Amino acid sequence: MLLIYQIPIVDLRNFILNPEENLSNKIWRNLELNIIDNDIFIRSIGLIKRRYGINPPDENFYCDAKNGIRFTELPKINITKNGVLNCVNVKLMYKRLFYDGKCSGKYEIGFYVNIYNNSVVTIDDIKKFYQDLSEINANVPITDNGVQTAKVKNISKLLAKQLFYATTPYKVLKSDITFKYIYAGKPFLFIEMFPHEKLDLNGHNSIDLLDNNFKLHHSKLDSKCKLWCLLHNKQNIYELASDIRISVLYMNSYRESLHMILKKIAEDKLLPEPRSRQSNELQTFIKRCFENYFKDVTEDKIDTSNIIDLSLKLIDDFSQVERKTIKNNLKYAIDVRRNYFHHINKYLEKIEEMKKTNNITIGNIYNSNVNIGEVIKNNKQIIKAYDANNDIKETLNALNDKIKLLLELLDDEPKKHTISETVEGLIQESVKEKPNKNKWQGFYNGLTKSLKTVGEVGVPILNILEKLVAFFP
């Protein structure tokens, strides 16, 4: 039995900082060019090594992280043989750091357990192994910070910090820059069971792959960690199993990167200037992320679409408010290209569809009647709570009143939806203590553009917008 514990790492520096403040691009760009004539050592972590076989394009190299994570002990796992419970030792196989040179990375720790015939492992045994692993202490060396110790369940932040210090120039570390922009995603455990090994899944969320040669199961171990189980149904299909394993591990790290990016956009913490280098880098990565996440990386041997659908069932990362903020920020603050926005919007809708909840999805909102009373009421509450500038407050109230009349006159539901969503975003941004200039301008431009398509009824609102823009030069 193979067990792999993955901790995704999401590096946002490329979308925020200048290139000279981040060594990661230089290190991994050289690897893409196959420049590995001399030993490349990443501080505090380990040597760069070549990975052979058929791999995703950015996983032909990895960093041997045997120095980066040091366990003080190893967990054991319960196995039942002939009705008797046995506690079996787990062997540490490897510790690796993968990184795509742009944003998406992952630490992976591989364990191996030798299971004899007629032995059974249950989901409860897996959960117990995960709990024991979580409580084990690990030492994490960090450049200029010494060795820091934490339980495995708490080392994610230390590993993000380790990578930051390992790939930041010394002159930058000596300045006032603090540890930020690198985050750890949610960990997950991948388990591969060979033909003679038995796993009692005792649950659903499973699919058959490659003519029923494999069964892939997905579930939650706890609120933070998900589980993937790959079960062999036949002998001598190890190469195909490797393809599935690499696909799932790769897919998970990109999914976590995409979700962290969207979370930070929802929190207004990742809003690069439109048309800037950072914005172009972000949009290029989003494109690459969707290509890698949704695209088969195993030379068309495996259709990963059903694997992705299985994974989406357990995703609960975005609330309805966050989805709306993500859409607004992408469209109006970052001004992403239309096709990228379409991909992300479609993805968020698919998450809701796969969860099969009773909540209204974005797609349903768009195609349903706009609740004018609710929109206007929410805007009024937002404006009422604002007390910094009475002139702005009066202008926003006038804008909200005119928008109400306009929405009641319009029959075009998609247009009504666009206008109500945009004016709500403009009002919310206007009442902030420090409005984001680009975001505010994006809402303003979007609303102005929509109003120019409704004829004379939009003219009074355009006049109000002209008064409002004077407060936000």
Buried (B, 14 or more C-beta within 10 A) or exposed (E): BBBBBBBBBBBBBBBBBEEEBBBBBEBBEBBEEEEBEEEBBBBBBBBBBEEEEEBBEBBBBBBBBBBBBBBEEEBBBBBBBEEEEBEBEBEEEBBBBBBBBBBBBBBBBBBBBEBEEEBBBBBEBBBBBBEBBBEBBBBBBBBEBEEBEBEBBEBBBBBBBBBBBBBBEEEBBEEEEEBBBBBBBBBBBBBBBBEEBBBEBEEEBBEEBBEEBBBBBBBBBEEEBBBBBBBBBEEEBEEBBBBBBBBBBBBBBBBBBBBBBBBBBBEBEBBBEBEEEBBBBBBBBBBBBBEBBBEBBBEEBBEBEEBBEBBBBBBEBBEBEBBBBBBBBBBBBBBBBEEBBEBBBEBBBBBBBBBEEEEEBBBEBBEEEBEBEEBBEBBBEBBEEBEEEEEBBEBBBBBBBBBBBBBEEBEEEEBBBBBBBBBBBBBBBBBEEEBBEBBBBBBBEBBBEBBEEBEEEBEBBEEBBEBBBEEBE
